Amino acid sequence: MLSEINGLSRHFTEDTLRAYLLSRTTRTDSGCLIVRGYGSRRGVYQKLAGRAWAHIAAYAVFVGGYDPALEVHHDCGVPDCIEPTHLRQLNHADNCRQRTQRLRCRNGHERETEPGTDRLRRVCRTCNRLAQKRWRERQAAEVAEARTAYGRGPS
């Protein structure tokens, strides 16, 4: 069964993969088991155990009956959750229908609707504004540092 998972390292057995996944997870208040994959950003780097997706490996190990023709869907909507009760397999069309737009961005800000289409904006304006502010502060600090390096004071 583990041989059907794309990218999974061959040295894993079901028991060792189960122990490996559980060693890299933390439980949240909402009941999700959040896996810590490669990298530091949540939800982006959730590949584990070779180059396999963590939620697919977790479905195969904890739930069983993995069918590679189907996709593993998160009922909770958290992309790096591997809680077995939050995972189920659907075909591609049903998986696309189940996806919903989240009302909050990943930093917890309320998302705004686009005036022309009445759909939620893809980019959170608050996060974007804060990121631009941080960028401008970094640029100003670099300019000030360069000026002091050339013997000029702040102007």
Backbone bond lengths (Angstrom), bond angles and torsions (degrees), N, CA, C in turn:
res aa  C-N    CA-C-N  psi(-1)  N-CA   C-N-CA  omega(-1)  CA-C   N-CA-C  phi
1 M - - - 1.441 - - 1.532 110.30 -
2 L 1.330 118.70 -39.79 1.455 120.70 179.77 1.523 112.02 -68.27
3 S 1.323 116.95 -22.99 1.462 120.06 179.71 1.525 111.87 -69.18
4 E 1.328 118.61 -15.84 1.462 122.06 -179.91 1.522 112.86 -82.46
5 I 1.325 118.05 -9.36 1.466 121.74 -178.08 1.520 108.71 -87.77
6 N 1.332 116.33 120.38 1.462 121.30 -179.95 1.518 111.11 -65.95
7 G 1.336 116.54 131.56 1.445 122.15 173.89 1.511 115.74 83.24
8 L 1.313 118.60 -1.96 1.461 120.86 -178.41 1.526 109.69 -75.82
9 S 1.316 116.00 133.39 1.452 121.26 178.80 1.526 109.80 -62.69
10 R 1.311 117.02 138.60 1.464 121.20 -173.77 1.520 114.20 -75.53
11 H 1.325 118.12 -13.45 1.460 118.38 -176.90 1.524 112.96 -80.87
12 F 1.334 118.19 -4.02 1.468 120.96 179.54 1.521 111.11 -83.52
13 T 1.328 114.49 138.44 1.465 121.09 165.20 1.525 105.87 -104.39
14 E 1.337 116.69 174.56 1.463 118.38 -179.46 1.522 111.37 -61.89
15 D 1.318 117.90 -40.49 1.470 120.94 -178.72 1.521 111.52 -68.36
16 T 1.334 117.35 -44.18 1.465 118.79 -178.92 1.523 111.39 -69.42
17 L 1.333 117.70 -35.15 1.462 120.56 177.41 1.525 110.40 -67.83
18 R 1.312 117.65 -41.18 1.461 121.97 177.59 1.532 110.13 -60.06
19 A 1.338 117.21 -46.63 1.468 121.33 179.53 1.530 110.74 -65.20
20 Y 1.325 117.33 -39.23 1.467 121.79 179.93 1.524 110.71 -64.16
21 L 1.331 117.20 -45.74 1.457 120.55 179.68 1.525 111.38 -63.62
22 L 1.319 117.02 -43.84 1.465 120.12 -179.51 1.522 112.13 -66.95
23 S 1.330 117.49 -29.14 1.466 119.72 179.37 1.530 111.88 -72.38
24 R 1.318 117.55 -19.00 1.465 121.12 -176.97 1.532 112.59 -107.10
25 T 1.337 118.20 18.80 1.456 120.55 -176.29 1.526 111.33 -119.90
26 T 1.316 114.31 157.96 1.459 122.73 171.33 1.521 107.57 -134.59
27 R 1.329 116.27 145.95 1.460 120.92 -179.55 1.523 109.37 -94.35
28 T 1.332 116.43 134.83 1.461 121.43 178.11 1.523 109.79 -96.84
29 D 1.329 115.91 173.08 1.470 120.77 179.09 1.523 111.84 -66.48
30 S 1.324 116.69 -26.52 1.461 120.49 -178.83 1.531 112.30 -79.90
31 G 1.349 118.06 -4.30 1.452 121.44 178.00 1.514 113.93 97.22
32 C 1.310 117.89 -0.51 1.461 120.65 -179.94 1.521 110.40 -79.98
33 L 1.327 115.57 145.83 1.461 122.30 170.74 1.521 106.07 -98.43
34 I 1.322 117.31 104.76 1.456 122.18 -176.34 1.519 108.63 -90.09
35 V 1.316 115.69 123.77 1.461 121.36 -178.50 1.521 109.00 -91.91
36 R 1.312 115.59 143.02 1.464 122.12 177.17 1.519 106.50 -102.69
37 G 1.326 116.19 105.98 1.456 121.22 -177.57 1.504 111.42 -94.73
38 Y 1.304 116.40 -155.85 1.452 122.08 178.65 1.525 108.77 -74.62
39 G 1.301 118.48 134.01 1.451 122.44 178.48 1.514 111.67 96.86
40 S 1.316 116.36 -179.81 1.459 121.01 -173.60 1.515 113.66 -109.24
41 R 1.323 119.27 -7.69 1.451 120.92 -176.40 1.508 110.61 -96.46
42 R 1.330 116.37 133.44 1.458 120.98 178.55 1.519 110.88 -71.12
43 G 1.326 116.28 142.21 1.452 121.05 173.02 1.504 115.28 80.27
44 V 1.320 117.99 -12.68 1.455 120.30 -178.03 1.520 109.76 -100.99
45 Y 1.317 116.35 -51.72 1.453 121.29 -177.69 1.521 109.51 -102.27
46 Q 1.313 117.47 80.07 1.440 120.51 -179.69 1.528 111.83 -111.47
47 K 1.333 115.63 26.23 1.455 119.17 176.21 1.523 108.58 -88.73
48 L 1.314 115.52 136.46 1.458 123.00 -178.28 1.514 109.29 -140.59
49 A 1.303 115.28 168.47 1.459 121.60 169.20 1.526 111.70 53.80
50 G 1.304 116.36 56.99 1.454 120.43 -174.47 1.505 107.99 96.67
51 R 1.327 117.28 -123.99 1.462 120.47 176.63 1.515 111.13 -123.36
52 A 1.314 117.09 28.91 1.457 121.11 -179.48 1.524 109.92 -90.89
53 W 1.327 115.97 147.72 1.452 120.14 175.14 1.519 108.60 -70.50
54 A 1.313 116.35 136.77 1.459 121.72 -174.74 1.520 111.96 -64.13
55 H 1.337 118.59 -39.53 1.461 119.41 -177.31 1.534 111.70 -69.72
56 I 1.318 117.16 -29.67 1.469 119.65 177.59 1.522 109.85 -72.56
57 A 1.332 116.82 -43.93 1.466 120.24 177.36 1.519 110.54 -62.95
58 A 1.337 117.47 -39.50 1.463 120.85 179.50 1.524 110.64 -66.09
59 Y 1.322 117.39 -39.08 1.457 119.78 178.21 1.529 110.46 -63.01
60 A 1.315 116.39 -43.96 1.464 120.17 -178.48 1.523 111.36 -65.43
61 V 1.330 117.74 -36.98 1.459 121.11 -175.13 1.524 112.02 -84.15
62 F 1.330 117.54 -46.35 1.462 120.82 -173.76 1.520 113.31 -85.79
63 V 1.334 117.85 -39.74 1.459 121.62 -176.67 1.520 110.51 -93.50
64 G 1.338 116.68 -48.15 1.460 121.42 -178.74 1.511 111.49 86.94
65 G 1.316 115.61 168.75 1.457 120.67 179.46 1.517 113.23 70.99
66 Y 1.327 117.99 34.00 1.468 121.54 -178.39 1.518 110.39 -69.50
67 D 1.333 116.29 129.80 1.459 123.16 176.79 1.524 107.51 -114.23
68 P 1.353 118.87 114.62 1.466 120.27 -177.28 1.524 114.10 -64.23
69 A 1.326 118.48 -16.52 1.459 120.89 179.34 1.532 111.73 -76.36
70 L 1.327 117.74 -17.51 1.461 122.23 -179.32 1.522 110.64 -104.94
71 E 1.333 116.54 162.86 1.461 121.96 178.75 1.525 109.53 -103.20
72 V 1.334 115.99 149.50 1.459 121.02 177.95 1.525 107.59 -91.65
73 H 1.336 116.15 122.98 1.465 123.41 -176.00 1.521 109.54 -106.63
74 H 1.349 116.43 139.62 1.466 121.97 175.16 1.528 108.20 -92.34
75 D 1.326 118.40 115.70 1.460 120.63 176.97 1.523 111.61 -69.83
76 C 1.333 116.36 -28.75 1.465 120.40 -178.36 1.523 112.10 -80.01
77 G 1.321 118.41 -18.63 1.455 121.82 -179.97 1.514 114.25 84.59
78 V 1.320 118.58 2.44 1.466 122.36 179.82 1.525 107.58 -93.13
79 P 1.336 119.17 117.16 1.461 120.28 -171.76 1.518 115.23 -68.63
80 D 1.324 119.37 -20.00 1.460 120.04 -179.77 1.527 112.48 -110.30
81 C 1.320 117.33 24.48 1.464 122.87 176.87 1.529 108.98 -89.87
82 I 1.341 116.12 135.12 1.467 119.86 176.50 1.524 111.00 -122.55
83 E 1.326 117.43 21.16 1.464 121.14 176.15 1.531 108.19 -62.56
84 P 1.355 118.10 123.63 1.467 120.22 -174.83 1.528 113.89 -60.07
85 T 1.335 117.87 -31.15 1.463 118.99 -179.75 1.520 112.25 -75.87
86 H 1.336 118.38 -12.20 1.458 122.27 179.14 1.523 112.48 -96.37
87 L 1.325 118.34 -3.13 1.463 122.41 -176.03 1.519 110.67 -110.58
88 R 1.329 115.66 140.35 1.468 120.65 171.73 1.520 108.26 -153.67
89 Q 1.324 115.13 159.51 1.464 119.74 -178.16 1.515 110.29 -98.99
90 L 1.344 114.17 135.64 1.457 122.39 178.01 1.516 108.62 -136.34
91 N 1.334 116.24 159.58 1.461 117.13 171.13 1.531 108.50 -75.89
92 H 1.307 116.83 170.66 1.465 120.82 -172.06 1.523 112.30 -61.77
93 A 1.327 117.51 -42.90 1.463 120.36 -178.02 1.532 111.07 -63.84
94 D 1.328 117.32 -43.49 1.466 120.33 178.98 1.523 111.04 -67.58
95 N 1.332 117.13 -35.82 1.456 120.58 178.54 1.527 110.11 -63.89
96 C 1.328 117.43 -41.05 1.469 120.70 178.30 1.527 110.79 -66.32
97 R 1.330 117.77 -37.81 1.460 120.98 179.11 1.523 112.07 -67.45
98 Q 1.328 117.10 -31.24 1.457 121.25 -177.51 1.518 112.79 -75.27
99 R 1.327 117.45 -21.67 1.459 119.83 -178.31 1.520 110.21 -68.35
100 T 1.302 115.45 137.03 1.458 120.77 176.26 1.518 108.60 -127.90
101 Q 1.298 115.81 154.93 1.450 119.41 176.27 1.518 108.15 -78.79
102 R 1.310 115.86 134.20 1.452 120.52 -179.60 1.526 109.81 -77.86
103 L 1.326 115.75 144.20 1.451 120.89 -178.84 1.518 112.60 -79.47
104 R 1.329 116.92 -14.73 1.460 121.61 179.03 1.520 109.17 -125.91
105 C 1.332 115.70 150.38 1.460 119.20 175.42 1.522 108.02 -76.77
106 R 1.321 117.52 176.68 1.458 119.31 -176.25 1.521 112.90 -71.76
107 N 1.323 117.45 -11.13 1.464 121.02 174.55 1.522 112.15 -97.64
108 G 1.323 117.50 3.94 1.459 121.56 174.04 1.511 115.97 93.49
109 H 1.337 118.67 4.00 1.468 120.83 179.67 1.528 109.67 -81.29
110 E 1.316 115.60 147.06 1.468 120.63 174.52 1.527 109.18 -66.04
111 R 1.322 116.70 135.10 1.462 119.69 178.35 1.516 109.75 -88.79
112 E 1.317 115.84 144.15 1.462 121.95 -178.65 1.521 110.17 -94.16
113 T 1.319 115.88 158.58 1.461 119.79 176.88 1.521 109.38 -94.17
114 E 1.311 114.86 147.99 1.459 121.91 177.07 1.527 107.46 -76.84
115 P 1.333 118.90 127.75 1.472 120.14 -174.51 1.527 113.90 -61.92
116 G 1.309 118.72 -35.62 1.461 120.46 -175.88 1.516 113.88 -77.00
117 T 1.319 116.87 -32.49 1.465 119.51 -173.52 1.521 113.59 -113.68
118 D 1.318 118.15 -10.80 1.468 123.79 -175.76 1.523 112.66 58.71
119 R 1.328 116.32 26.11 1.468 121.37 173.67 1.517 108.22 -103.21
120 L 1.320 116.00 161.16 1.459 119.74 179.27 1.523 110.16 -71.01
121 R 1.329 116.68 140.86 1.459 121.84 179.37 1.521 109.38 -67.41
122 R 1.313 117.64 144.49 1.461 121.98 177.97 1.512 111.80 -72.09
123 V 1.331 116.37 -37.11 1.459 121.58 -176.57 1.522 108.68 -106.12
124 C 1.312 116.29 130.40 1.461 121.28 177.92 1.532 108.25 -75.21
125 R 1.312 116.80 125.00 1.462 120.63 -178.10 1.522 111.81 -65.91
126 T 1.333 117.40 -36.51 1.464 120.48 -180.00 1.525 110.26 -65.60
127 C 1.323 116.95 -46.89 1.470 120.27 178.91 1.524 110.80 -62.87
128 N 1.330 116.55 -40.53 1.452 121.05 179.94 1.528 110.82 -64.50
129 R 1.346 117.08 -43.82 1.458 120.99 179.28 1.532 110.81 -62.55
130 L 1.347 117.07 -43.14 1.461 120.44 179.36 1.523 111.90 -65.93
131 A 1.333 116.86 -38.02 1.463 120.29 178.61 1.525 110.59 -66.00
132 Q 1.339 117.37 -41.38 1.457 120.32 177.67 1.522 111.26 -64.94
133 K 1.322 117.43 -37.49 1.466 120.96 178.06 1.525 110.24 -63.95
134 R 1.344 116.90 -44.55 1.471 120.25 178.11 1.526 110.51 -62.02
135 W 1.338 117.18 -40.03 1.456 120.84 179.87 1.527 110.69 -63.94
136 R 1.346 117.03 -45.31 1.470 120.34 179.25 1.525 111.06 -62.46
137 E 1.330 117.79 -38.14 1.469 120.67 178.29 1.529 110.92 -65.66
138 R 1.337 116.43 -40.48 1.473 119.84 177.55 1.522 110.92 -64.23
139 Q 1.327 116.74 -43.13 1.461 120.49 179.57 1.525 110.91 -63.58
140 A 1.331 117.50 -42.52 1.456 120.90 179.25 1.526 110.79 -63.83
141 A 1.336 117.09 -38.97 1.469 120.62 178.65 1.521 110.48 -66.38
142 E 1.329 118.25 -38.68 1.459 120.97 178.44 1.529 111.19 -66.55
143 V 1.322 117.43 -40.09 1.471 120.92 179.14 1.524 109.29 -65.68
144 A 1.328 117.19 -43.61 1.470 120.33 179.71 1.525 110.46 -63.61
145 E 1.312 116.92 -39.94 1.466 120.86 178.48 1.522 111.03 -65.46
146 A 1.328 117.63 -40.05 1.460 121.17 179.33 1.527 110.81 -67.12
147 R 1.326 116.15 -38.64 1.467 118.93 179.19 1.525 111.60 -65.81
148 T 1.324 117.24 -41.32 1.462 119.20 178.23 1.512 110.93 -68.58
149 A 1.312 118.66 -30.36 1.463 121.60 178.18 1.528 111.29 -67.38
150 Y 1.338 117.22 -31.05 1.458 121.59 178.15 1.525 112.27 -89.14
151 G 1.303 117.29 4.37 1.452 120.56 177.58 1.507 115.16 85.68
152 R 1.308 117.26 9.76 1.460 121.03 176.72 1.517 108.51 -96.68
153 G 1.246 115.41 143.54 1.470 120.01 173.63 1.508 109.56 -84.86
154 P 1.302 116.45 175.57 1.477 118.19 176.93 1.509 110.49 -66.80
155 S 1.317 116.42 140.10 1.466 119.89 -177.74 1.487 111.64 -103.44
